[in-house]
Amino acid sequence: MTIEIKEENGGYTALMNGRLDTPAAVQAAKDIQPLMEHADKEITLNCTNLEYISSSGLRLFLSLRKEAASKGGKVIIENINDEIKKVFMMTGFYNLFEIK
């Protein structure tokens, strides 16, 4: 699992690559720290190359959303595959995020 963060148009985009499973979530939590620090901005999570997300990965997304909400920012999730979309639908996450 890798996360590549870019500053773009006054906000941030994180390119999510690989499997965000429970073991990967520990490192991913460290990797998204810059996003937490800039949660007052618009943050886009580009999931084009995200193959899988576990409950630990969902918790990371939720933590980022909560941080953004408290700082006046927002989190947009884009390009999720059909399997991750199903997980988001079953868990109610689909209604918590702006998904493109």
DSSP file (Angstrom, degrees, kcal/mol; ACC not computed):
  #  RESIDUE AA STRUCTURE BP1 BP2  ACC     N-H-->O    O-->H-N    N-H-->O    O-->H-N    TCO  KAPPA ALPHA  PHI   PSI    X-CA   Y-CA   Z-CA
    1    1 A M              0   0    0      0, 0.0     2,-0.4     0, 0.0    17,-0.2   0.000 360.0 360.0 360.0 126.6    0.0    0.0    0.0
    2    2 A T  E     -A   17   0A   0     15,-2.3    15,-2.6     2,-0.0     2,-0.4  -0.968 360.0-160.1-129.1 150.3    1.3    3.4   -1.0
    3    3 A I  E     -A   16   0A   0     -2,-0.4     2,-0.6    13,-0.2    13,-0.2  -0.985   5.0-166.2-130.2 120.7   -0.2    6.8   -0.6
    4    4 A E  E     -A   15   0A   0     11,-2.0    11,-3.2    -2,-0.4     2,-0.5  -0.935   9.5-159.1-109.9 120.1    1.2    9.7   -2.8
    5    5 A I  E     -A   14   0A   0     -2,-0.6     2,-0.4     9,-0.2     9,-0.2  -0.847  10.9-179.5-106.0 132.0    0.1   13.2   -1.7
    6    6 A K  E     -A   13   0A   0      7,-2.9     7,-2.9    -2,-0.5     2,-0.6  -0.978  26.1-131.5-128.3 141.7    0.1   16.2   -4.0
    7    7 A E  E     +A   12   0A   0     -2,-0.4     2,-0.4     5,-0.2     5,-0.3  -0.832  39.4 167.5 -90.1 124.7   -0.9   19.8   -3.3
    8    8 A E  E >   -A   11   0A   0      3,-2.3     3,-2.8    -2,-0.6    -2,-0.0  -0.997  54.7 -13.6-144.1 133.8   -3.2   20.9   -6.1
    9    9 A N  T 3  S-     0   0    0     -2,-0.4     3,-0.1     1,-0.3    -1,-0.1   0.809 126.0 -50.9  49.4  40.3   -5.5   23.9   -6.6
   10   10 A G  T 3  S+     0   0    0      1,-0.3    -1,-0.3    31,-0.1    32,-0.3   0.481 129.7  71.2  79.1   1.3   -5.3   25.0   -2.9
   11   11 A G  E <  S-A    8   0A   0     -3,-2.8    -3,-2.3    30,-0.2     2,-0.4  -0.560  80.4-102.6-129.8-164.4   -6.2   21.5   -1.7
   12   12 A Y  E     -Ab   7  43A   0     30,-2.5    32,-3.0    -5,-0.3     2,-0.4  -0.972  17.3-160.8-132.0 143.5   -4.7   18.1   -1.5
   13   13 A T  E     -Ab   6  44A   0     -7,-2.9    -7,-2.9    -2,-0.4     2,-0.5  -0.988   6.2-161.1-122.0 132.1   -5.0   14.9   -3.5
   14   14 A A  E     -Ab   5  45A   0     30,-3.0    32,-2.6    -2,-0.4     2,-0.7  -0.961   8.9-149.6-114.0 121.1   -3.9   11.5   -2.2
   15   15 A L  E     -Ab   4  46A   0    -11,-3.2   -11,-2.0    -2,-0.5     2,-0.5  -0.809  14.3-154.5 -89.6 113.5   -3.3    8.8   -4.7
   16   16 A M  E     -A    3   0A   0     30,-2.7    33,-0.7    -2,-0.7     2,-0.4  -0.795  15.0-177.0 -94.4 124.3   -4.2    5.5   -3.0
   17   17 A N  E     -Ab   2  49A   0    -15,-2.6   -15,-2.3    -2,-0.5     2,-0.3  -0.980  42.4  -7.2-127.2 127.8   -2.4    2.4   -4.4
   18   18 A G  E    S- b   0  50A   0     31,-2.7    33,-3.1    -2,-0.4    34,-0.9  -0.675 101.4 -19.7 102.5-149.6   -2.8   -1.2   -3.4
   19   19 A R  E     - b   0  52A   0     -2,-0.3     2,-1.5    32,-0.2    34,-0.2  -0.903  42.2-157.5-109.6 119.2   -4.6   -2.9   -0.6
   20   20 A L  E     + b   0  53A   0     32,-2.8    34,-2.6    -2,-0.6    37,-0.5  -0.581  40.9 151.6 -92.8  72.3   -5.6   -0.9    2.4
   21   21 A D     >  -     0   0    0     -2,-1.5     4,-1.8    32,-0.2    31,-0.0  -0.317  62.8 -84.2 -94.2-177.7   -5.9   -3.9    4.7
   22   22 A T  H  > S+     0   0    0      1,-0.2     4,-0.7     2,-0.2     3,-0.3   0.910 127.3  46.0 -59.7 -47.9   -5.4   -4.1    8.5
   23   23 A P  H >> S+     0   0    0      0, 0.0     3,-0.7     0, 0.0     4,-0.7   0.907 114.9  48.4 -61.7 -38.8   -1.6   -4.4    8.4
   24   24 A A  H 3> S+     0   0    0      1,-0.2     4,-2.5     2,-0.2    -2,-0.2   0.763  97.8  71.1 -71.2 -24.6   -1.2   -1.6    5.8
   25   25 A A  H 3X S+     0   0    0     -4,-1.8     4,-2.1    -3,-0.3    -1,-0.2   0.795  89.4  61.3 -64.8 -28.5   -3.5    0.7    7.8
   26   26 A V  H <X S+     0   0    0     -4,-0.7     4,-0.9    -3,-0.7    -1,-0.2   0.954 112.5  35.9 -63.3 -49.6   -0.9    1.2   10.5
   27   27 A Q  H  X S+     0   0    0     -4,-0.7     4,-2.4     1,-0.2     3,-0.4   0.881 113.9  58.4 -70.2 -37.8    1.6    2.7    8.0
   28   28 A A  H  X S+     0   0    0     -4,-2.5     4,-2.1     1,-0.2    -1,-0.2   0.861  99.4  58.6 -61.1 -35.5   -1.2    4.4    6.1
   29   29 A A  H  < S+     0   0    0     -4,-2.1    -1,-0.2     1,-0.2    -2,-0.2   0.881 110.2  43.3 -61.3 -37.7   -2.2    6.3    9.2
   30   30 A K  H >< S+     0   0    0     -4,-0.9     3,-1.2    -3,-0.4    -2,-0.2   0.889 111.6  54.9 -71.4 -40.0    1.3    7.7    9.4
   31   31 A D  H 3< S+     0   0    0     -4,-2.4    -2,-0.2     1,-0.3     4,-0.2   0.807 106.7  49.8 -65.7 -30.9    1.2    8.5    5.6
   32   32 A I  T >X S+     0   0    0     -4,-2.1     4,-1.8     1,-0.2     3,-0.9   0.416  78.6 103.4 -90.3   3.9   -2.0   10.5    5.8
   33   33 A Q  H <> S+     0   0    0     -3,-1.2     4,-2.2     1,-0.3    -1,-0.2   0.876  76.5  56.5 -54.1 -40.8   -0.8   12.7    8.7
   34   34 A P  H 3> S+     0   0    0      0, 0.0     4,-1.2     0, 0.0    -1,-0.3   0.860 106.0  51.9 -60.1 -31.7   -0.1   15.6    6.3
   35   35 A L  H <4 S+     0   0    0     -3,-0.9    -2,-0.2     2,-0.2     6,-0.2   0.895 107.2  51.8 -69.1 -39.0   -3.7   15.4    5.2
   36   36 A M  H >< S+     0   0    0     -4,-1.8     3,-1.2     1,-0.2    -1,-0.2   0.896 108.7  51.4 -61.8 -39.9   -4.9   15.5    8.8
   37   37 A E  H 3< S+     0   0    0     -4,-2.2    -1,-0.2     1,-0.3    -2,-0.2   0.793 117.0  39.1 -68.5 -27.8   -2.8   18.6    9.4
   38   38 A H  T >< S+     0   0    0     -4,-1.2     3,-1.9    -5,-0.2    -1,-0.3  -0.077  74.9 127.7-111.5  32.2   -4.3   20.3    6.3
   39   39 A A  T <   +     0   0    0     -3,-1.2    34,-0.5     1,-0.3    32,-0.2   0.511  58.4  76.7 -71.3  -2.7   -7.9   19.1    6.9
   40   40 A D  T 3  S+     0   0    0     -3,-0.2    -1,-0.3    32,-0.1     2,-0.2   0.508  92.5  67.2 -80.5  -3.4   -9.2   22.6    6.7
   41   41 A K  S <  S-     0   0    0     -3,-1.9    33,-1.5    -6,-0.2     2,-0.5  -0.467 103.0 -82.4-104.4 177.2   -8.7   22.3    2.9
   42   42 A E  E     - c   0  74A   0    -32,-0.3   -30,-2.5    31,-0.2     2,-0.5  -0.751  46.8-164.1 -82.4 126.2  -10.5   20.2    0.2
   43   43 A I  E     -bc  12  75A   0     31,-3.1    33,-3.2    -2,-0.5     2,-0.5  -0.956   4.8-162.9-116.7 126.1   -8.9   16.7    0.3
   44   44 A T  E     -bc  13  76A   0    -32,-3.0   -30,-3.0    -2,-0.5     2,-0.8  -0.937   5.8-157.0-109.8 125.8   -9.5   14.3   -2.6
   45   45 A L  E     -bc  14  77A   0     31,-3.4    33,-2.5    -2,-0.5     2,-0.8  -0.883  10.6-156.8-100.2 105.7   -8.8   10.6   -2.1
   46   46 A N  E     +bc  15  78A   0    -32,-2.6   -30,-2.7    -2,-0.8     3,-0.3  -0.749  14.8 178.4 -87.1 111.7   -8.2    9.2   -5.6
   47   47 A C  E >   +     0   0A   0     31,-3.1     3,-1.5    -2,-0.8    34,-0.3   0.071  39.3 121.3-104.5  22.7   -8.9    5.5   -5.3
   48   48 A T  E 3  S+     0   0A   0      1,-0.3    -1,-0.2    30,-0.1   -31,-0.1   0.884  88.1  31.8 -51.5 -42.5   -8.3    4.5   -9.0
   49   49 A N  E 3  S+b   17   0A   0    -33,-0.7   -31,-2.7    -3,-0.3     2,-0.7   0.194  88.3 117.6-105.4  14.9   -5.6    2.0   -7.9
   50   50 A L  E <   +b   18   0A   0     -3,-1.5    31,-0.4    29,-0.3   -31,-0.2  -0.755  37.8 180.0 -84.0 117.3   -7.1    1.1   -4.5
   51   51 A E  E     +     0   0A   0    -33,-3.1     2,-0.3    -2,-0.7   -32,-0.2   0.773  60.5   2.5 -89.1 -28.6   -7.8   -2.6   -4.8
   52   52 A Y  E     -b   19   0A   0    -34,-0.9   -32,-2.8    31,-0.1     2,-0.4  -0.992  54.0-158.4-158.8 148.6   -9.3   -3.4   -1.4
   53   53 A I  E     -b   20   0A   0     -2,-0.3   -32,-0.2   -34,-0.2     2,-0.1  -0.989  10.8-161.3-137.7 130.9  -10.3   -1.7    1.9
   54   54 A S     >  -     0   0    0    -34,-2.6     4,-2.3    -2,-0.4     5,-0.2  -0.376  43.0 -92.4 -96.2 179.3  -10.7   -3.3    5.3
   55   55 A S  H  > S+     0   0    0      1,-0.2     4,-2.1     2,-0.2     5,-0.1   0.849 128.9  55.9 -62.0 -33.1  -12.5   -2.0    8.3
   56   56 A S  H  > S+     0   0    0      2,-0.2     4,-1.5     1,-0.2    -1,-0.2   0.886 107.7  48.4 -65.6 -38.0   -9.2   -0.5    9.5
   57   57 A G  H  > S+     0   0    0    -37,-0.5     4,-2.0     2,-0.2    -2,-0.2   0.890 108.8  52.8 -67.2 -40.1   -9.0    1.3    6.2
   58   58 A L  H  X S+     0   0    0     -4,-2.3     4,-2.5     1,-0.2    -2,-0.2   0.891 105.7  55.1 -61.6 -39.1  -12.6    2.5    6.5
   59   59 A R  H  X S+     0   0    0     -4,-2.1     4,-2.7     1,-0.2    -1,-0.2   0.882 105.8  52.1 -61.5 -38.4  -11.7    3.9   10.0
   60   60 A L  H  X S+     0   0    0     -4,-1.5     4,-2.3     2,-0.2    -1,-0.2   0.931 109.9  48.0 -62.9 -45.3   -8.8    5.9    8.5
   61   61 A F  H  X S+     0   0    0     -4,-2.0     4,-2.2     1,-0.2    -2,-0.2   0.917 113.4  48.6 -60.3 -43.1  -11.2    7.4    5.9
   62   62 A L  H  X S+     0   0    0     -4,-2.5     4,-2.7     2,-0.2    -2,-0.2   0.896 109.1  52.2 -65.7 -41.1  -13.7    8.2    8.7
   63   63 A S  H  X S+     0   0    0     -4,-2.7     4,-2.2     1,-0.2    -1,-0.2   0.905 110.4  48.5 -60.5 -41.8  -11.0    9.8   10.9
   64   64 A L  H  X S+     0   0    0     -4,-2.3     4,-2.4     2,-0.2    -1,-0.2   0.894 110.9  50.7 -65.9 -39.8  -10.0   12.0    8.0
   65   65 A R  H  X S+     0   0    0     -4,-2.2     4,-2.6     2,-0.2    -2,-0.2   0.923 110.7  48.8 -63.0 -44.7  -13.6   13.0    7.4
   66   66 A K  H  X S+     0   0    0     -4,-2.7     4,-2.0     2,-0.2    -2,-0.2   0.901 111.6  49.4 -62.9 -41.3  -14.1   13.9   11.1
   67   67 A E  H  X S+     0   0    0     -4,-2.2     4,-1.2     2,-0.2     6,-0.2   0.919 112.3  48.1 -64.2 -43.6  -10.9   16.0   11.1
   68   68 A A  H  X>S+     0   0    0     -4,-2.4     5,-2.6     1,-0.2     4,-0.9   0.907 110.3  51.9 -63.8 -41.8  -12.0   17.8    8.0
   69   69 A A  H  <5S+     0   0    0     -4,-2.6     3,-0.5     1,-0.2    -1,-0.2   0.886 109.7  49.2 -62.5 -38.5  -15.5   18.4    9.4
   70   70 A S  H  <5S+     0   0    0     -4,-2.0    -1,-0.2     1,-0.2    -2,-0.2   0.743 116.7  41.8 -73.7 -22.1  -14.0   19.9   12.6
   71   71 A K  H  <5S-     0   0    0     -4,-1.2    -1,-0.2    -3,-0.3    -2,-0.2   0.400 116.9-106.0-105.6   1.2  -11.6   22.2   10.6
   72   72 A G  T  <5S+     0   0    0     -4,-0.9    -3,-0.2    -3,-0.5   -32,-0.1   0.628  81.9 116.4  86.0  12.6  -14.1   23.3    7.9
   73   73 A G      < -     0   0    0     -5,-2.6     2,-0.3   -34,-0.5   -31,-0.2  -0.233  51.9-136.9 -95.9-169.2  -12.6   21.2    5.1
   74   74 A K  E     -c   42   0A   0    -33,-1.5   -31,-3.1    -2,-0.1     2,-0.5  -0.994   2.2-137.3-151.9 156.0  -14.1   18.4    3.1
   75   75 A V  E     -c   43   0A   0     -2,-0.3    23,-1.1   -33,-0.2     2,-0.4  -0.955  15.9-169.9-117.2 127.4  -13.1   15.0    1.8
   76   76 A I  E     -cd  44  98A   0    -33,-3.2   -31,-3.4    -2,-0.5     2,-0.5  -0.948   7.0-156.7-114.9 135.6  -14.0   13.8   -1.7
   77   77 A I  E     -cd  45  99A   0     21,-2.8    23,-2.7    -2,-0.4     2,-0.3  -0.953  17.4-177.8-113.1 129.5  -13.5   10.2   -2.7
   78   78 A E  E     +c   46   0A   0    -33,-2.5   -31,-3.1    -2,-0.5   -30,-0.1  -0.936  50.2  14.3-130.4 152.6  -13.1    9.5   -6.4
   79   79 A N        +     0   0    0     -2,-0.3   -29,-0.3     1,-0.2     2,-0.2   0.850  67.2 170.9  62.9  42.4  -12.7    6.5   -8.7
   80   80 A I        -     0   0    0     -3,-0.2    -1,-0.2     1,-0.1   -32,-0.1  -0.603  31.5-121.0 -80.2 145.8  -13.6    3.7   -6.3
   81   81 A N     >  -     0   0    0    -31,-0.4     4,-2.4   -34,-0.3     5,-0.2  -0.265  29.8 -98.0 -79.2 173.2  -14.0    0.3   -8.0
   82   82 A D  H  > S+     0   0    0      1,-0.2     4,-2.0     2,-0.2     5,-0.1   0.853 121.2  52.6 -62.9 -37.1  -17.2   -1.7   -7.8
   83   83 A E  H  > S+     0   0    0      2,-0.2     4,-1.8     1,-0.2    -1,-0.2   0.928 112.5  43.8 -66.4 -44.3  -16.1   -3.9   -4.9
   84   84 A I  H  > S+     0   0    0      1,-0.2     4,-2.6     2,-0.2    -2,-0.2   0.868 110.3  56.7 -68.9 -35.0  -15.2   -0.9   -2.7
   85   85 A K  H  X S+     0   0    0     -4,-2.4     4,-2.3     2,-0.2    -1,-0.2   0.905 105.8  51.1 -60.6 -40.7  -18.4    0.8   -3.8
   86   86 A K  H  X S+     0   0    0     -4,-2.0     4,-2.7     2,-0.2    -2,-0.2   0.915 109.7  49.5 -61.9 -43.0  -20.3   -2.3   -2.4
   87   87 A V  H  X S+     0   0    0     -4,-1.8     4,-2.0     1,-0.2     6,-0.3   0.922 111.3  49.4 -61.8 -44.1  -18.4   -2.0    0.9
   88   88 A F  H  X>S+     0   0    0     -4,-2.6     6,-1.9     1,-0.2     4,-0.9   0.887 112.3  48.2 -62.7 -38.9  -19.2    1.7    1.1
   89   89 A M  H  <5S+     0   0    0     -4,-2.3     3,-0.5     1,-0.2    -2,-0.2   0.928 112.6  47.5 -67.2 -45.0  -22.9    1.0    0.4
   90   90 A M  H  <5S+     0   0    0     -4,-2.7    -2,-0.2     1,-0.2    -1,-0.2   0.828 116.8  42.8 -66.8 -32.1  -23.2   -1.8    3.0
   91   91 A T  H  <5S-     0   0    0     -4,-2.0    -1,-0.2    -5,-0.2    -2,-0.2   0.540 110.0-116.3 -93.7  -7.3  -21.4    0.2    5.7
   92   92 A G  T ><5S+     0   0    0     -4,-0.9     3,-0.9    -3,-0.5     4,-0.5   0.459  82.2 120.9  85.7   0.4  -23.3    3.5    5.1
   93   93 A F  G >>< +     0   0    0     -5,-0.9     4,-1.2    -6,-0.3     3,-1.0   0.783  60.0  72.3 -66.8 -26.4  -20.0    5.2    4.1
   94   94 A Y  G 34 S+     0   0    0     -6,-1.9    -1,-0.2     1,-0.3     5,-0.2   0.845 100.9  44.1 -59.4 -32.6  -21.4    6.0    0.7
   95   95 A N  G <4 S+     0   0    0     -3,-0.9    -1,-0.3    -7,-0.3    -2,-0.2   0.598 107.3  60.6 -86.7 -11.8  -23.7    8.6    2.3
   96   96 A L  T <4 S+     0   0    0     -3,-1.0     2,-0.3    -4,-0.5    -2,-0.2   0.724 104.6  47.8 -86.3 -22.4  -21.0   10.1    4.5
   97   97 A F  S  < S-     0   0    0     -4,-1.2     2,-0.7    -3,-0.1   -21,-0.1  -0.805  83.1-113.5-119.9 156.0  -18.7   11.2    1.7
   98   98 A E  E     -d   76   0A   0    -23,-1.1   -21,-2.8    -2,-0.3     2,-0.5  -0.830  42.8-165.8 -82.6 118.0  -18.9   13.1   -1.5
   99   99 A I  E      d   77   0A   0     -2,-0.7   -21,-0.2   -23,-0.2   -23,-0.0  -0.931 360.0 360.0-116.7 127.5  -18.1   10.4   -4.1
  100  100 A K              0   0    0    -23,-2.7   -22,-0.2    -2,-0.5    -1,-0.1   0.363 360.0 360.0-114.2 360.0  -17.3   11.1   -7.7
